[in-house]
Amino acid sequence: MDDEERLQILAKITDQLDELVAFAKTELALNDDPHAQDVLTEALPELEWMSDYGRDVLTLRAVLDALRLHGPGPWIVDELAALTGRDPASVERVLRKLSDEGGGHFD
C-alpha cells in the first residue's frame, strides 16, 4: 500500500469520525437517559480529538505538498487553506504544531 492509498483510507475514516461526532452531539442534545448522557459526554471529546487529528494529518500532507510546489512563503493561514483546500482551523493547528516542534515532530 502506498502513501496515497493510506491517505485515502485516512480521509474515509476521518469522514466517518465526523459523522460519528455529529451523531453523538445530536444524541447528547436529544437523549434524556442519564447513563447515555454520561457515556456521550465522556466519549465526545475523544471522538472530536480523533477526528481533528486525522484531519490535521491530511492537512499536514497538503501543506507540505503546497510548500514544495509554491515555495516556503511567507504564507498566511487563509492563503494556505485556499491553496490546499483544507479547513483554515486545521491549517492553523498544523502550522502551530510545526512551529512548536521545530518542524520535526507531529503528534
C-alpha positions in Angstrom: 0.0 0.0 0.0 1.5 3.4 -1.0 1.1 6.7 0.8 -1.7 7.9 -1.5 -3.8 4.8 -0.6 -3.1 5.4 3.1 -4.2 9.0 2.8 -7.4 8.0 1.1 -8.2 5.5 3.8 -7.4 8.1 6.5 -9.7 10.6 4.7 -12.6 8.0 4.7 -12.0 7.2 8.4 -11.9 10.9 9.3 -15.2 11.5 7.4 -16.8 8.6 9.3 -15.5 10.1 12.6 -17.0 13.4 11.7 -20.4 11.7 11.1 -20.0 9.9 14.5 -19.2 13.2 16.2 -22.3 14.8 14.7 -24.4 11.8 15.7 -23.1 11.9 19.3 -23.8 15.6 19.6 -27.4 15.1 18.3 -27.9 12.2 20.7 -26.4 14.3 23.6 -28.9 17.0 22.8 -31.9 14.8 22.4 -31.4 11.8 24.7 -32.8 12.2 28.3 -31.3 9.0 29.6 -28.7 9.9 32.3 -26.5 6.9 31.5 -26.5 7.8 27.8 -25.7 11.4 28.7 -22.7 10.3 30.8 -21.4 7.9 28.1 -21.7 10.5 25.3 -20.3 13.3 27.4 -17.2 11.1 28.1 -16.8 9.9 24.6 -17.4 13.1 22.6 -14.1 14.8 23.4 -12.1 11.7 22.4 -14.1 11.3 19.2 -13.5 15.0 18.4 -9.8 14.7 19.1 -9.5 11.7 16.8 -11.4 13.5 14.0 -9.2 16.6 14.4 -6.1 14.5 14.4 -7.0 12.7 11.2 -7.9 16.0 9.6 -4.6 17.5 10.7 -2.6 14.7 9.3 -4.3 15.2 5.9 -3.8 18.9 6.2 -0.1 18.5 7.1 0.4 16.5 3.9 -1.5 19.1 1.8 0.5 21.9 3.3 3.9 20.2 2.8 2.9 19.4 -0.8 1.9 23.1 -1.3 5.1 24.4 0.2 7.1 22.1 -2.1 5.3 23.3 -5.2 4.9 27.0 -4.3 7.8 27.8 -2.0 8.1 28.4 1.7 6.2 31.6 1.8 5.6 33.5 4.0 2.0 32.3 3.9 -0.9 33.3 6.0 -3.3 30.7 7.2 -6.2 31.7 4.8 -3.9 31.6 1.8 -2.6 28.1 2.6 -6.1 26.9 3.4 -7.3 28.2 0.0 -4.3 26.8 -1.8 -4.7 23.3 -0.2 -8.5 23.2 0.0 -8.2 22.4 3.7 -10.1 23.9 6.6 -8.4 27.1 8.0 -8.7 25.9 11.6 -6.8 22.7 10.7 -4.2 24.6 8.8 -3.6 26.9 11.8 -3.3 23.9 14.2 -0.8 22.2 11.8 1.3 25.4 11.4 1.3 25.9 15.2 2.3 22.3 15.8 5.1 22.5 13.3 6.3 25.8 14.8 6.1 24.5 18.4 8.0 21.4 17.5 10.5 23.0 15.2 9.0 21.1 12.2 10.4 17.8 13.3 7.7 16.1 15.3 3.9 16.0 14.8 1.6 14.2 17.2 
